[in-house]
Amino acid sequence: MALTYTPLTELEAVNIMLEVIGEQPVNSLPADGVADALVAETLLHHTSREVQSLKLNCNTEEKFKISPDVNGYINIPEAVLICEPYYRGYGYNYVQRGTKLYDKTNQTLVFTRDVYLNLTSFLAFTELPAPVRNYITILAAMRFQDRVLGSDAVAALTADDVQAAWRLVVSTELSICKLNLLDSPSFAGLRR
């Protein structure tokens, strides 16, 4: 396989996972007939969903406005992993019930006005920033080798790589977000 100078693809990630267990790379996904590649691809997908559930800056929208449909339902977009009210502590107690938003305070699925939500979505692997792709790949590779080989020596080496990749994700998140507690909606009423 030729070296590329583009962000990591799912195919490259699966091939890294296969390399960790000493298997030959595959040329395409899905890799029909190659059991280890299919397991690796599935594990990569599950690991990506788990990591993206951490509410990273790259896959989280704050104060996303959604209007009720003609029946008064707030339909949650399909790829949403986590749905939370934007205004916490203001009497808004909304939760996701299936594909709809539920108002726990009023015990109803019917809304009469727009709502603002913080949404964490499940993005395709290729839509993620490079540090997140790298972390997901290394974490999935560690899990994959543990399930297939169970080698403590390989696990120890991979664990160091996972930690280094996670530090890069955290560093990138902090750099991009420029987090400030005073900007939180919880503190909005305190600033006058």
N, C-alpha and C positions, 0 to 999 in steps of 0.2 A: 504494500500500500504506500502510495506517495505521501510525503509529508505535506501538510497544509498549514497555512498561516491565517486561518480563520478560527472563530470560536468552535469549541468542542461540539460535535454532533452526537446524536444518539448512537449512531453506528460506531463512532470512535469510542464512545463511553462503553458500549457493550464489548468492543474488542479489548479495551483495557481490562474489563472484568474477566474476560476469557484468558487474557495474558497472565493475570494473577494466579490462575489455577493451572497454567501451563498448556492451555488449549490454543489451537490455531484460530486466527481471526476469520471472520465471515465477511463476505463482500456486500451483503445487503440485509435489510430488515423488512419484514420478518424473515428470519433464517430458517426456512422450512427444512425439516429433517435434522436439524442440529439442536438436540435437546438442551444442551448447556446454554446455547445462545438464546433460546426461547425463555429459559429460566432467568438468565441474566437480564434480558429485556423487560420481563415482567417485574423483576426485583428493582430495576432502575426506575420504572414507572411508579412503583409503590414508595420507593425511597424519595422520589421527587415530590410526590403528594405529601408525604410526611414532613419534609423539610419546608415546603411551601406553606404548610399549616402553621409555621412559626410567625406568620405575619411579617414577611420581609417587605422592605420599601418597594421593591420591584413588582410585587403582586398585590399590593394593598391600595385601595382607593378610599380616601377619607371624605366624608360629607357627600356621598354619592346620592343624588336625588332620584327617587323612584316615585312615580305617580301610580295611583290605583287604576286598575283596568275598569271596564264598564260594569263589572260586578262588584267593584270595591276591593278586589284582591290586590295585594302587592306581590307580584311574581318575582322571585329571586332569579337572577341570571343563572343559566345552566352550570357554568364552571365554578360557581362560588363554593369555597370550602368553609368560610366563616362569615357570618353576617351578624353585625352588632349595631345597636342604635348609636348614632353619632353623639347625641346629647344624653350622656349617662347622668343619672342623678337628678333629672328634671321630671321624673314621673313617667319616663318612657321605658317600658319593660317589654321589648320586642325580642322574639326568638324565631328562628327558622323552623318551620314545620313542613317537611317535604320540600316542595318548591315554592311555598308561600310564606309570607311573614305573618306571625301570630302576635297579637297584642295581649300579653298575659294580664295586664292590669284590668282591661275591659273584657277579657276572655272572648276575643273575637278574631276572626280572620278578615273582617271587613273594615276598611279604612275610608275615611271621608276626605282626607287631604294627603298631600305629598309627605313622604318621610325622607329623612336623611340617614344614611347608613354608612358604616365602615365595612367595606367588603374586601375579603381576602380571596383571590381567585386562583384556580389551578391553571397555570400557564403551560404551554407546550415547552418542552426542554429547550428548543432553539430560541424561545423568547426570553429566556433567563440571562442575566448577566454572567460573564465568564467565571467570576469567583464562585457563584452559586452552582453553576454547572459542574465545576471542578469538585466542589465539596460533595455534591450529590453522587458524582461518579466514584469518588474515593470511598465514601461511606457505603455505597452499594457494593463496591468491589470487596470491601472488608466483610460485609455480611454474606456475600456470595461465596467467597472462599471459605468462610466459616461453615456454611451449609454444605458445600461440596467437598472440601478437603478437610476442614477442621484442624488445620495446622496452627499450633500455638506460635511458632516462629514467624510465620507469615502474618498472623494476626497482630503480633507485637510491632512489626515493621509498618503495617498498614495503619495501625492505631496512631502512630506518630504522624503519618501523612494526613489522617483525618483531623487531628488536632491542629496541624498547621493550616489546613484548608479552612477549618472553621474560624481560626483567628483572622484569616484574610476576609472572610465573609463579614464578620463582626466589624472589622476595621473599615471595610467599604461601607457598610450600613451606617456606621457612626459618621463617617465623612460625608455621606450623601444627605443624611437626615438632619444633621446639625440639631440634635435633640435639645429642647429647652422645656423644662417642666412648667414654666410660666405660660407657655403657649398652649397648654392642655385645656380642653373644654372644661375640665373640672375646676380650674382656677380662673375661668373667664369672669366669674362674678366678683372675684377678689380684686381685680384690676379696675379701678374707677378713677 
